[in-house]
């Protein structure tokens, strides 16, 4: 079938799974031009791992019985063509189709979820084909580009409506896997989480769905970390060591507008930002603005030397000299520096990831000059 994007997701190695799953697959796929058929794992390109197979007679009849490594998503392969199916323990699936156009003419019996999987893949394949044809038409007729875009926008809305309808009609189905893979958690975390949860409920014994569970937990942690720094949230308090060995807390600066600045002496972009940040500090320090710099250095001498060389004159410099293992950057989910958090007088987050020119805009808004 033409569902390469989905099928590539099936390229998972089962060597670590001791479970053996007996299954039966039979039926008739006529005019394939092949004399054998296999239950396989698709590896991408023209590569497959065949688990067991058998002959196709002249009418396209076949009967296969054997073991797969685990309940999971597989393909039925004949030559270089394939049909995705879902196999569970002791599945007994029957397939009937036209080998000349198995994309459109295929019926699956005794596996509603495999039938539904094909239905969804046909839906997405149809949209992909229309989109590709529209792109080709625009390249050949650039004067029609605007009208083609409008038409495709309407087609896309229809596709999305059909997609959402499919998801609603097939709740808690293993057939939702490709819909899950198409969902970007950064764009629509609610749908991503819902689909993942339904798959975990529907097919927990599948190695691929076990991986979905791992990914979901990672995304939940990432979302929680992002939510910690959402505007309006109270900035997480912490206590850290200053240059002179004493300690201070972020909350010690309550009542002032604070720029929490994650940096290091070895960070070129940080050092290049420093002159502009120093100017802003000098301009607004008497208005109630201050900076708390959290260094990711591991060499104290290099840290102190950079403070002096860059004339970072505010007194609030802290670090545990833990490099990327430092506790405060982890608390704030810092994945790269420079990284800044602007905090209001009540300790609530205003904005994050402000570079110097963006910080200047915010400070002008806050202080009125």
C-alpha positions as CSV (number, residue, x, y, z in Angstrom):
1,X,0.0,0.0,0.0
2,X,1.0,3.6,-0.2
3,X,1.2,4.3,3.5
4,X,5.0,4.5,3.7
5,X,5.0,7.2,6.4
6,X,3.0,4.9,8.7
7,X,4.7,1.8,7.7
8,X,8.1,3.2,8.5
9,X,6.9,3.5,12.1
10,X,6.7,-0.3,12.2
11,X,10.5,-0.7,11.9
12,X,10.9,-1.7,15.5
13,X,13.3,-4.5,16.6
14,X,11.6,-7.3,18.6
15,X,14.8,-9.1,19.6
16,X,14.4,-8.2,23.3
17,X,10.8,-9.7,23.5
18,X,10.7,-13.3,24.6
19,X,6.9,-13.6,24.0
20,X,5.8,-15.8,21.0
21,X,2.4,-14.9,19.5
22,X,0.7,-17.6,17.4
23,X,-1.5,-16.2,14.6
24,X,-3.4,-17.3,11.5
25,X,-3.8,-15.2,8.3
26,X,-5.7,-16.5,5.3
27,X,-7.9,-15.3,2.4
28,X,-7.6,-14.5,-1.3
29,X,-5.7,-11.6,-3.0
30,X,-6.0,-12.2,-6.7
31,X,-3.8,-11.0,-9.6
32,X,-0.8,-10.1,-7.4
33,X,1.7,-11.5,-9.9
34,X,3.4,-13.3,-7.0
35,X,3.5,-16.9,-5.9
36,X,4.1,-16.4,-2.2
37,X,2.9,-14.2,0.7
38,X,4.4,-13.3,4.1
39,X,3.7,-12.0,7.5
40,X,6.5,-9.4,7.9
41,X,7.9,-6.4,9.7
42,X,8.5,-3.4,7.4
43,X,11.9,-1.9,7.8
44,X,11.8,0.9,5.3
45,X,12.6,1.2,1.6
46,X,12.4,-2.3,0.2
47,X,13.5,-4.0,3.4
48,X,11.4,-6.4,5.4
49,X,11.8,-9.0,8.1
50,X,9.7,-12.0,7.2
51,X,8.4,-14.1,10.1
52,X,6.6,-16.8,8.2
53,X,4.9,-17.2,4.8
54,X,3.4,-19.6,2.3
55,X,2.3,-20.0,-1.3
56,X,-0.3,-18.1,-3.2
57,X,-2.2,-20.3,-5.6
58,X,-3.4,-19.3,-9.1
59,X,-6.6,-17.8,-7.7
60,X,-4.7,-15.9,-5.0
61,X,-5.8,-18.1,-2.1
62,X,-3.5,-18.5,0.8
63,X,-3.4,-19.9,4.3
64,X,-0.6,-18.9,6.8
65,X,0.0,-20.0,10.3
66,X,2.9,-19.2,12.5
67,X,4.4,-17.1,15.3
68,X,5.3,-13.4,15.5
69,X,7.5,-12.0,18.3
70,X,4.7,-10.1,20.1
71,X,1.2,-8.7,19.6
72,X,1.8,-5.6,17.4
73,X,1.4,-3.9,14.1
74,X,2.7,-5.9,11.1
75,X,2.3,-6.1,7.3
76,X,1.2,-8.8,4.9
77,X,3.7,-8.7,2.1
78,X,3.5,-10.0,-1.4
79,X,6.4,-9.0,-3.5
80,X,7.2,-5.3,-2.8
81,X,3.6,-4.5,-1.9
82,X,2.2,-4.8,1.6
83,X,-1.0,-4.4,3.7
84,X,-0.7,-3.2,7.3
85,X,-2.6,-5.3,9.9
86,X,-2.8,-5.6,13.7
87,X,-2.1,-9.0,15.1
88,X,-3.0,-10.1,18.6
89,X,-2.5,-13.5,20.3
90,X,-4.3,-16.2,18.3
91,X,-5.6,-13.7,15.7
92,X,-7.3,-15.5,12.8
93,X,-7.6,-12.8,10.2
94,X,-8.9,-13.1,6.6
95,X,-8.0,-10.8,3.8
96,X,-9.8,-10.5,0.4
97,X,-8.6,-8.1,-2.2
98,X,-7.4,-7.1,-5.7
99,X,-3.7,-7.3,-6.0
100,X,-3.7,-4.8,-8.8
101,X,-5.1,-2.0,-6.5
102,X,-5.1,-3.3,-3.0
103,X,-5.0,0.3,-1.7
104,X,-8.7,0.6,-2.7
105,X,-10.0,-3.0,-3.0
106,X,-9.3,-4.8,0.2
107,X,-11.6,-6.3,2.8
108,X,-10.4,-7.6,6.2
109,X,-12.5,-10.0,8.2
110,X,-12.2,-11.0,11.9
111,X,-10.2,-7.9,12.8
112,X,-12.2,-4.7,13.1
113,X,-9.2,-2.7,14.2
114,X,-7.2,-3.8,11.1
115,X,-10.2,-2.8,9.0
116,X,-10.4,0.5,10.7
117,X,-6.6,1.0,10.4
118,X,-7.0,0.7,6.6
119,X,-9.9,3.1,6.6
120,X,-7.9,5.8,8.3
121,X,-4.8,5.2,6.1
122,X,-7.0,5.5,3.0
123,X,-8.3,8.8,4.3
124,X,-4.9,10.3,4.9
125,X,-3.5,8.8,1.7
126,X,-6.3,10.5,-0.3
127,X,-5.5,13.8,1.2
128,X,-1.8,13.4,0.6
129,X,-2.5,12.6,-3.1
130,X,-4.8,15.7,-3.5
131,X,-2.2,17.9,-1.9
132,X,0.6,16.6,-4.1
133,X,-1.5,17.0,-7.2
134,X,-2.4,20.6,-6.2
135,X,1.3,21.4,-5.7
136,X,2.1,20.1,-9.1
137,X,-0.7,22.1,-10.6
138,X,0.5,25.3,-9.0
139,X,4.0,24.7,-10.3
140,X,2.6,24.3,-13.8
141,X,0.1,27.2,-13.5
142,X,1.5,29.8,-11.1
143,X,-1.2,32.3,-12.2
144,X,-3.7,30.0,-10.6
145,X,-1.9,29.6,-7.3
146,X,-4.3,31.7,-5.2
147,X,-7.4,29.9,-6.4
148,X,-5.7,26.5,-5.9
149,X,-4.7,27.5,-2.4
150,X,-8.2,28.5,-1.6
151,X,-9.6,25.2,-2.9
152,X,-7.0,23.2,-1.0
153,X,-7.8,25.1,2.2
154,X,-11.4,24.0,1.8
155,X,-10.3,20.4,1.1
156,X,-8.0,20.5,4.1
157,X,-10.9,21.5,6.3
158,X,-13.0,18.6,5.0
159,X,-10.1,16.3,5.6
160,X,-9.7,17.5,9.2
161,X,-13.4,17.1,9.8
162,X,-13.3,13.5,8.5
163,X,-10.2,12.8,10.6
164,X,-11.8,14.1,13.8
165,X,-14.9,12.1,13.0
166,X,-12.8,9.0,12.6
167,X,-11.1,9.6,16.0
168,X,-14.4,10.1,17.7
169,X,-15.9,6.9,16.2
170,X,-13.0,4.7,17.1
171,X,-12.2,5.6,20.7
172,X,-9.9,3.2,22.5
173,X,-8.9,1.5,19.3
174,X,-5.5,0.3,18.2
175,X,-6.3,1.8,14.8
176,X,-5.7,5.3,16.2
177,X,-1.9,4.8,16.1
178,X,-1.2,6.7,12.8
179,X,-3.5,9.6,14.0
180,X,-1.4,9.7,17.2
181,X,1.9,9.8,15.2
182,X,0.5,12.7,13.1
183,X,-0.3,14.8,16.2
184,X,2.4,17.3,17.4
185,X,2.4,17.5,21.2
186,X,3.8,21.0,20.9
187,X,0.8,22.1,18.8
188,X,-2.0,20.1,20.4
189,X,-1.0,18.4,23.6
190,X,-4.5,17.6,24.7
191,X,-5.2,15.5,21.6
192,X,-1.8,13.9,21.8
193,X,-2.4,12.9,25.4
194,X,-5.9,11.7,24.7
195,X,-4.8,9.5,21.7
196,X,-1.8,8.1,23.6
197,X,-4.0,7.2,26.6
198,X,-6.5,5.5,24.4
199,X,-3.8,3.4,22.6
200,X,-2.3,2.4,25.9
201,X,-5.7,1.2,27.1
202,X,-6.4,-0.5,23.7
203,X,-3.2,-2.4,23.1
204,X,-0.9,-2.4,26.1
205,X,0.8,-5.6,25.1
206,X,2.2,-4.0,21.9
207,X,5.9,-3.0,22.1
208,X,5.1,0.0,19.9
209,X,2.4,1.1,22.3
210,X,4.7,0.5,25.3
211,X,7.0,3.0,23.6
212,X,4.0,5.4,23.3
213,X,3.6,5.2,27.0
214,X,7.3,6.1,27.5
215,X,6.9,9.1,25.1
216,X,3.7,10.3,26.8
217,X,5.4,10.3,30.2
218,X,8.3,12.3,28.8
219,X,5.9,14.8,27.2
220,X,3.9,15.2,30.4
221,X,7.1,16.0,32.3
222,X,8.0,18.5,29.5
223,X,4.6,20.1,29.7
224,X,4.8,20.4,33.5
225,X,8.2,22.0,33.2
226,X,6.8,24.5,30.6
227,X,3.8,25.2,32.8
228,X,6.1,26.1,35.7
229,X,7.4,29.0,33.7
230,X,4.1,30.2,32.3
231,X,3.4,34.0,32.6
232,X,1.6,34.7,35.8
233,X,3.0,31.7,37.6
234,X,5.1,32.3,40.7
235,X,8.8,31.8,40.0
236,X,10.1,28.8,41.8
237,X,12.1,29.9,44.8
238,X,15.6,28.6,45.5
239,X,18.6,29.2,47.7
240,X,22.1,29.3,46.1
241,X,25.7,30.2,46.9
242,X,27.1,33.6,46.1
243,X,30.7,34.4,45.1
244,X,31.8,35.1,48.7
245,X,30.4,31.8,50.0
246,X,27.3,33.2,51.6
247,X,23.8,32.1,50.3
248,X,20.8,34.0,49.1
249,X,17.3,33.2,47.9
250,X,15.4,34.5,44.9
251,X,12.7,35.5,47.3
252,X,15.1,37.9,49.0
253,X,14.6,40.2,46.0
254,X,10.8,40.3,46.4
255,X,9.5,43.9,45.8
256,X,11.8,44.5,42.9
257,X,11.5,43.6,39.2
258,X,14.1,40.8,38.8
259,X,15.8,39.5,35.7
260,X,16.9,35.9,36.4
261,X,19.8,35.4,34.0
262,X,21.3,32.0,33.4
263,X,24.8,32.3,31.8
264,X,28.4,31.2,32.1
265,X,31.9,32.5,31.5
266,X,32.4,30.0,28.6
267,X,29.1,31.0,26.9
268,X,29.9,33.3,23.9
269,X,26.4,34.5,23.2
270,X,25.9,35.2,27.0
271,X,29.1,37.3,27.0
272,X,28.0,39.2,23.9
273,X,24.6,40.0,25.5
274,X,26.2,41.3,28.7
275,X,27.1,44.9,27.6
276,X,23.5,45.6,26.7
277,X,22.2,44.0,29.9
278,X,24.6,46.1,31.9
279,X,23.3,49.3,30.3
280,X,19.7,48.3,31.1
281,X,20.7,47.6,34.7
282,X,22.3,51.0,35.1
283,X,19.3,52.7,33.5
284,X,16.6,51.0,35.7
285,X,18.3,50.0,38.9
286,X,17.0,53.1,40.7
287,X,13.5,52.3,39.6
288,X,13.4,49.0,41.3
289,X,15.1,46.7,38.7
290,X,17.8,44.2,39.6
291,X,19.4,41.1,38.2
292,X,20.2,37.7,39.7
293,X,22.8,35.9,37.6
294,X,22.9,32.1,37.9
295,X,26.1,30.8,36.4
296,X,26.6,27.3,34.9
297,X,30.3,27.6,35.4
298,X,32.4,24.8,37.0
299,X,35.5,26.9,37.5
300,X,35.1,29.5,40.2
301,X,38.1,31.6,39.1
302,X,36.7,31.8,35.5
303,X,33.3,32.8,36.8
304,X,34.7,35.6,39.0
305,X,37.0,36.8,36.2
306,X,34.0,37.0,33.7
307,X,32.0,39.0,36.3
308,X,34.8,41.5,36.6
309,X,35.7,41.7,33.0
310,X,32.1,42.2,31.8
311,X,31.4,44.7,34.6
312,X,28.4,42.9,36.0
313,X,28.0,45.3,38.8
314,X,24.8,43.9,40.5
315,X,25.5,42.0,43.7
316,X,23.4,38.9,43.0
317,X,25.7,36.3,41.5
318,X,25.2,32.7,42.4
319,X,26.3,29.2,41.3
320,X,26.9,25.8,42.7
321,X,29.6,25.3,40.0
322,X,27.8,22.2,38.8
323,X,27.9,23.0,35.1
324,X,24.8,21.4,33.4
325,X,24.1,19.4,36.5
326,X,23.5,22.6,38.5
327,X,20.2,22.4,40.5
328,X,18.7,25.8,39.7
329,X,19.0,25.4,35.8
330,X,17.3,22.0,36.2
331,X,14.5,23.5,38.3
332,X,13.9,26.1,35.5
333,X,14.2,23.5,32.7
334,X,17.1,25.4,31.2
335,X,18.3,23.6,28.0
336,X,20.5,26.3,26.6
337,X,22.0,29.6,27.6
338,X,21.6,32.5,27.7
339,X,18.2,31.9,29.2
340,X,16.3,34.6,31.1
341,X,13.2,34.9,33.3
342,X,11.7,38.3,34.0
343,X,9.9,38.4,37.4
344,X,7.6,41.1,38.8
345,X,7.6,42.6,42.3
346,X,5.3,39.9,43.6
347,X,7.6,37.1,42.4
348,X,5.4,36.2,39.4
349,X,6.8,35.4,35.9
350,X,6.3,38.1,33.3
351,X,8.2,36.6,30.3
352,X,11.0,34.1,29.6
353,X,13.7,33.9,27.0
354,X,14.2,37.6,26.6
355,X,17.2,38.8,24.8
356,X,18.6,42.3,25.6
357,X,16.5,44.2,22.9
358,X,13.3,42.4,24.1
359,X,14.1,43.1,27.7
360,X,14.5,46.8,26.9
361,X,10.9,46.8,25.5
362,X,9.5,45.2,28.6
363,X,11.4,47.5,31.0
364,X,10.1,50.5,29.1
365,X,6.6,49.2,29.4
366,X,7.0,48.5,33.2
367,X,8.8,51.7,34.2
368,X,7.4,54.1,31.6
369,X,10.7,55.4,30.2
